[in-house]
Amino acid sequence: MKSKERIFQIAEEIAFVKVLASNDLSLRNRAIKKLHRWIAAKSQNPNTAFTDDDFIRLWEGLFFSMWMSDKPLIQVSILVSTFPIGSIDVSSHGIVLFA
C-alpha cells in the first residue's frame, strides 16, 4: 500500500477512536452504528486488511467507548449491536489478535 494511502487510513482509524471515546453520547452512538459497516468494508478488501496496529487502535476506541458507557446492560447492547455473531468475516489471524 502506498504511504499516502496508509497515512490516510491511519488518520481515519484515529478519528474513529476519538469519536468512540467521546463523552458525547450521541457522537458515540453514531460512531458505533458506522463502525460495523466500516469493519465489514475494510475486511472485504485485501488491500486494506487489518494489521496488528489497526486492531490495537480499534480496541482502544472500543475500550473507551465501554468506559464511557458505565452501565453493564448498555455495554452489552453496544457489543451486540456492533458485532452481531457471524456478520463479519475476519481472518483467523485477526480473531486471534482481537481476542
N, C-alpha and C positions, 0 to 999 in steps of 0.2 A: 504494500500500500504506500502511496506517495506520502511524503512527510506532511504536506499541507492538508491532505485529507485526514491523516491521523490526528493532526493538531485540532482540526475542526471536530472530529469525532470525540476527542478527549474533552474539548470545551463543551460539547453537547452533554456529555455524561456528567460533568461537573455542574452544569446548570440544573440537570435533573436532581442531583444530590442536594443542591441548595434549596430547591423548591420542596423536595421531600422532607427536608429538615426544618422547613419554615414553621414559625409559631402561628401563622395564619391558617386556620382550619380549612377554609375554602380553597386556598392555594394547594395545600397538601392533598385534599380530595381530588382536585383536578389533575394533579401530578400522578396520583395513583391510578386514575382512570386511563391516563395516557401511557403509563408505564407498561401495561400488558401489551398494548399494540406495538410499542417501541421494541420490547424484548422479542416479540414474535417476528417483527420485520427484520430485526438485526440477526436473529438466529437463522433466518431463511437464506440470507445472502452469505456465501462463503468468503467474500471479500471483506465483510465486516464482522467476522466471527469474534466471539468474546475471547479476550485474553485474560490472564491472571489479574492484571491491574484493573481491567474493566469490572471483573467480578468484585474486586475489593471496593472500588468506588460505588458500585451498586449496593453492596452490602452495607456500606457506611450510610448511604441515603435511607435505606430501609430500616436500619438500626435507629437512626434518629427520628424517623417517622414514627416508629413504635414508641420511642422515648417520649415524644410529644403527645402521643395518644395514651394517656396513663391508665385507662380502664381496660381490664383484660378482655371484656366482650368486644370492645371497639377494636382492639388489636387483632382478635380472631377474625372479625368481619373484614378488616383490611387485608389480612393474609388470604382469606378465602376468595375475596373478590379480585385480588391482584393475581393470584396464582391458582386458578381452578385446576384440579388434578387432570393431567393428560392434555391440557390445552396448548402447551408449549413444547416443541421438540428441541431439546437441548442435548448436546453430545454427552456421552458418559463422562468425559473429561470435565465438562462444565458442571455436571451434577456433583462430582467428587469435589471440585473446587468450591462450589457454593455451599456444600454441606459442611 
